[in-house]
Amino acid sequence: MLPRFLVKSLIHPLHERLRGRSTHTFCKLYMDHDRGSVAELQAWHERCLTEHLQHAQVRVSWYRERVRAVQSPADLANFPLLDKSMVRSAGQQLAAEGFDLPLIPLATGGSSGEPLRFWSDARRESSQLAIKLRARAWFGLHAGHRETDLWGSPIELAAHARMRKLSAWMLGVRLLPAFALQDSTMAKFRHWLSSGRTDFVYGYASALARYARYLLQHGERLELGGPKLVISTAEVLLDADRADIVKAMGAPVANEFGCRDGGLVAHECPRGSLHVMHDAVHVEILRPDGSATALGESGELVLTNLWARGYPMIRYRTGDRAAWSKQACSCGLPHPVLSAIEGRMTDSLVRDDGARVHGLALIYILREQPGVQRFRCTQRRDRSLLVEVEAAETTDRPALELLLRRGVAKVLGSSTRVECCFTATLVPLASGKHRFILCEIPEEAGS
Ligand SMILES: [Zn+2]
């Protein structure tokens, strides 16, 4: 591994520049905001929001047809709330005309059970990376500190293996699969973490919790030489899971909250408050009638990414619920604070050989299939899998079913029985509406 100072001052800035990203320019801006006052940040936020809305109204045909000229941040109320089905049918009409950067196609939304294809650009990506770097700086970590990621599907990791390995090695990042939750993988993780070569760990909340419980079962506590911080992302972090992670890894846990399609929304500070990234996103929390909630009142989280200029998704309905905190944080950061998030949760599933697999491994298969609008996977006690799919009218269902069966066989093994059920409208569950991968097999029966 390269020395930390070399990665921080030379390799990381060069890596970002070669990828066409202005990450370090954003980092400087964001860190200046962190040192400024609430009033200064609010003034900057309002200017940036107005500029973004004006850009969308002038340069994006979909908005030009629906919204009149923008004068101030208050004009945001004239923009319609945007859900995934609207983005899907708008397609390229949401792309900015004459935009100065190439658009980058992305697919996401799997963890919300509703896949979506949308477009990003290098500036939006730079902002996203800079937000992560700034939040890590709150804990004294910077580019070059050694990171272990519990991330990605085995398929995704294999596809970019060579390039990823090289760039990860240069940047001090170690990638471990988050989806294969068998003992052999976790034993490697235990060995790696106790070797003292990791400054912090980053991964899915449920995968971190599972690894933590494995460490505890083996009597391992990583106090000396273990990571200094664990960052949990992509799913709801349960209190019990947080306690297990702290106990096993001997490090504080910071929660990161966001979504690929909307952007990184908030990050916990060292005092445990979830600060909204007020210089990168505009957050609204709304009641069913569209009015803003009071402090402490739970509502729908609606998001505007201020740097999604190539493909603006304004007032985007994330499907998550949240509440504004009644109390400011004592850490001195000028960003507003969320008190609660009701987001996504994912169960782990059981392979035909009995090993546990992270539920998100299935999402990677479902979200890639054109025509899939919503889905829910339920593994029954007999290990068979029910895949319920809401698909477009025009979808070739037999062909889609064949692809899904093949994909499931790769993740859960070829002897797993699969039942595909197509429906015009997937009815949400009365309880657990944020759960799209469910497992009815008790934990101890799997692994
Ligand atoms: Zn704080």
Residues whose N, C-alpha, C, O or C-beta is under 5 A from the ligand:
A	BS01	ZN	C269 R271 S273 C329 C331 L333
